[in-house]
Amino acid sequence: MNNLAQRKNPSMNSLIEMATRGHYPILESAWINTHQDQAKKLTEAEKKRAQKILKRVSEHRSLERQKTVIFSMNDQERNLFISAFLNLVEGRILDENPTLH
């Protein structure tokens, strides 16, 4: 599943929409703050793993189940998910406001 497909997935779509407005219901603030300090570009292998993780989260419709999946991840998977998710959010913001490019 590529970035565009992920952004059109109904489950991910609502999460991304909320995130574009600064609301991250399935992520802890500490995770985001830690991630900002460690942010880096994803390798191809990491992108493939991230797609699988995003798919695993998007298979669940309720926020509680999605949150459970994320909380059950180890730190490495969670950081990979956060990186990929924030890339999707950034893509959505740029799609909606092309003047930011």
ROLOVO-729627 format. One record per atom (N, C-alpha, C): z, y, x; residue in three letters. Coordinates in steps of 0.1 Angstrom, whole numbers, padded with zeros to 4 digits, always signed. Atoms other than C-alpha are relative to their C-alpha. Example, Ala and Ser with C-alpha at 12.3 -4.5 7.8 and 13.67 -1.06 7.14 Angstrom:
BEGIN
+0000-0012+0009ALA;+0078-0045+0123ALA;+0000+0012+0009ALA;+0000-0011-0009SER;+0071-0011+0137SER;+0008+0011-0008SER;
//
This chain:
BEGIN
+0000-0012+0008MET;+0000+0000+0000MET;+0000+0012+0009MET;+0001-0012-0009ASN;-0011+0033+0016ASN;+0009+0011-0006ASN;-0008-0012+0004ASN;+0006+0067+0013ASN;-0003+0005-0014ASN;+0005-0005+0013LEU;-0015+0078-0017LEU;+0004-0010-0011LEU;-0004+0010+0010ALA;-0008+0045-0036ALA;+0015+0001-0002ALA;-0014-0001+0002GLN;+0029+0049-0029GLN;+0004+0012-0008GLN;-0003-0012+0007ARG;+0029+0084-0042ARG;-0004-0001-0014ARG;+0004+0002+0014LYS;+0012+0073-0074LYS;+0008-0011-0007LYS;-0009+0010+0006ASN;+0036+0044-0080ASN;+0010+0007-0009ASN;-0008-0007+0009PRO;+0055+0054-0111PRO;+0015+0001+0005PRO;-0014+0000-0005SER;+0089+0044-0096SER;+0002+0010+0012SER;-0001-0009-0012MET;+0083+0063-0063MET;-0004+0014-0004MET;+0005-0013+0004ASN;+0065+0091-0081ASN;+0012+0009-0005ASN;-0011-0008+0005SER;+0097+0102-0099SER;+0010+0004+0011SER;-0009-0003-0011LEU;+0118+0099-0067LEU;-0006+0011+0009LEU;+0007-0010-0008ILE;+0092+0120-0048ILE;+0001+0013-0007ILE;-0001-0013+0007GLU;+0091+0146-0075GLU;+0013+0006+0001GLU;-0013-0006-0002MET;+0128+0150-0074MET;+0003+0005+0014MET;-0002-0004-0014ALA;+0128+0152-0036ALA;-0007+0013+0003ALA;+0007-0013-0003THR;+0102+0180-0036THR;+0008+0012-0005THR;-0009-0011+0005ARG;+0128+0200-0055ARG;+0014+0000+0007ARG;-0013+0000-0008GLY;+0156+0191-0030GLY;+0010-0010-0005GLY;-0010+0010+0005HIS;+0173+0163-0050HIS;-0004-0014+0004HIS;+0002+0013-0005TYR;+0176+0130-0033TYR;+0011-0010-0006TYR;-0010+0008+0007PRO;+0195+0107-0058PRO;+0003-0013+0006PRO;-0003+0014-0005ILE;+0192+0075-0038ILE;+0004+0001+0015ILE;-0003-0001-0014LEU;+0200+0089-0003LEU;+0013+0008+0001LEU;-0012-0007-0003GLU;+0233+0100+0011GLU;-0003+0012+0009GLU;+0003-0012-0008SER;+0234+0135+0026SER;+0002-0002+0015SER;-0002+0004-0014ALA;+0248+0121+0059ALA;-0012-0007+0006ALA;+0012+0007-0005TRP;+0218+0099+0062TRP;-0011+0009+0004TRP;+0011-0010-0002ILE;+0194+0128+0059ILE;+0003+0008+0012ILE;-0004-0008-0011ASN;+0213+0149+0083ASN;-0001-0007+0013ASN;+0002+0008-0012THR;+0214+0121+0109THR;-0014-0002+0003THR;+0014+0003-0002HIS;+0178+0114+0103HIS;-0007+0012+0006HIS;+0006-0013-0005GLN;+0168+0151+0110GLN;+0002+0001+0015GLN;-0002-0001-0015ASP;+0184+0148+0144ASP;-0008-0010+0008ASP;+0007+0011-0007GLN;+0165+0116+0152GLN;-0015-0001-0004GLN;+0014+0001+0006ALA;+0131+0123+0135ALA;-0010-0001+0011ALA;+0011+0003-0009LYS;+0101+0110+0153LYS;-0012-0005-0008LYS;+0012+0005+0007LYS;+0065+0100+0144LYS;+0001-0015+0000LYS;-0001+0014+0001LEU;+0062+0065+0132LEU;-0012-0007+0007LEU;+0011+0008-0006THR;+0041+0039+0151THR;-0007-0008-0010THR;+0008+0008+0010GLU;+0015+0017+0134GLU;+0009-0011-0005GLU;-0008+0011+0004ALA;+0039-0012+0134ALA;+0012+0005-0009ALA;-0011-0005+0009GLU;+0067+0009+0119GLU;-0006+0004-0013GLU;+0006-0003+0013LYS;+0043+0022+0092LYS;-0002-0012-0008LYS;+0002+0012+0007LYS;+0035-0013+0082LYS;+0013-0005-0006LYS;-0013+0004+0005ARG;+0072-0022+0080ARG;+0005+0009-0011ARG;-0004-0010+0010ALA;+0079+0010+0061ALA;-0007-0002-0013ALA;+0007+0003+0013GLN;+0053+0001+0035GLN;+0006-0011-0007GLN;-0007+0012+0006LYS;+0070-0032+0029LYS;+0013+0004-0006LYS;-0013-0005+0004ILE;+0104-0014+0026ILE;-0002+0008-0013ILE;+0002-0008+0012LEU;+0090+0012+0002LEU;-0004-0008-0012LEU;+0004+0009+0011LYS;+0074-0015-0019LYS;+0012-0007-0006LYS;-0012+0007+0004ARG;+0107-0034-0020ARG;+0009+0010-0009ARG;-0008-0010+0008VAL;+0125-0002-0033VAL;-0007+0003-0013VAL;+0008-0004+0012SER;+0097+0007-0057SER;-0001-0011-0011SER;+0000+0011+0010GLU;+0099-0027-0074GLU;+0010+0001-0011GLU;-0011-0003+0009HIS;+0130-0015-0091HIS;-0002+0013-0007HIS;+0003-0013+0008ARG;+0128+0011-0119ARG;+0013+0008+0000ARG;-0012-0008+0002SER;+0164+0022-0122SER;+0005+0005+0014SER;-0006-0007-0013LEU;+0180+0046-0096LEU;+0011-0009+0006LEU;-0011+0008-0005GLU;+0210+0023-0094GLU;-0004-0012+0008GLU;+0005+0012-0007ARG;+0190-0007-0084ARG;-0007+0004+0013ARG;+0006-0005-0012GLN;+0170+0013-0059GLN;+0010+0004+0010GLN;-0011-0004-0009LYS;+0202+0027-0045LYS;+0006-0012+0006LYS;-0006+0012-0005THR;+0216-0008-0042THR;-0009-0006+0011THR;+0009+0005-0011VAL;+0185-0019-0022VAL;+0002+0008+0013VAL;-0001-0008-0011ILE;+0188+0010+0001ILE;+0014-0002+0007ILE;-0014+0001-0005PHE;+0226+0006+0006PHE;+0001-0014+0007PHE;-0001+0013-0006SER;+0220-0031+0015SER;-0008-0001+0013SER;+0008+0000-0012MET;+0196-0022+0043MET;+0008+0002+0013MET;-0007-0003-0012ASN;+0207-0022+0079ASN;-0005+0015+0004ASN;+0003-0014-0004ASP;+0206+0012+0097ASP;-0015+0002+0004ASP;+0014-0001-0005GLN;+0172+0006+0113GLN;-0010+0000-0012GLN;+0009+0000+0012GLU;+0155-0003+0080GLU;+0002+0013-0008GLU;-0003-0012+0008ARG;+0172+0026+0062ARG;-0006+0012+0007ARG;+0006-0011-0007ASN;+0161+0051+0089ASN;-0016+0000-0002ASN;+0015+0002+0002LEU;+0125+0037+0086LEU;-0004+0004-0014LEU;+0002-0004+0014PHE;+0127+0041+0048PHE;+0000+0015-0001PHE;-0001-0014+0001ILE;+0139+0076+0051ILE;-0012+0008+0006ILE;+0012-0007-0006SER;+0111+0086+0075SER;-0012-0001-0008SER;+0012+0002+0009ALA;+0084+0071+0053ALA;+0002+0008-0013ALA;-0002-0008+0012PHE;+0099+0086+0022PHE;-0002+0015+0002PHE;+0001-0014-0003LEU;+0102+0120+0037LEU;-0015+0004+0003LEU;+0015-0002-0002ASN;+0065+0117+0048ASN;-0007+0001-0013ASN;+0007+0000+0014LEU;+0055+0109+0012LEU;+0004+0013-0007LEU;-0004-0012+0006VAL;+0075+0139+0000VAL;-0008+0012+0006VAL;+0007-0011-0007GLU;+0059+0162+0026GLU;-0015+0000-0004GLU;+0014+0001+0004GLY;+0024+0149+0016GLY;-0001+0005-0014GLY;+0000-0006+0014ARG;+0032+0157-0021ARG;+0001+0015+0000ARG;-0001-0015-0001ILE;+0043+0192-0012ILE;-0013+0006+0005ILE;+0012-0005-0005LEU;+0012+0198+0008LEU;-0012-0002-0010LEU;+0010+0001+0010ASP;-0010+0184-0019ASP;+0001+0010-0011ASP;-0003-0010+0011GLU;+0006+0207-0045GLU;-0002+0014+0005GLU;+0001-0014-0005ASN;+0004+0238-0022ASN;-0008-0001+0013ASN;+0009+0001-0012PRO;-0026+0235+0001PRO;+0001+0012+0010PRO;-0001-0012-0009THR;-0019+0270+0015THR;+0010-0002+0011THR;-0010+0003-0011LEU;+0010+0255+0035LEU;-0006-0007+0012LEU;+0006+0007-0011HIS;-0014+0235+0056HIS;-0001+0009+0012HIS;
//
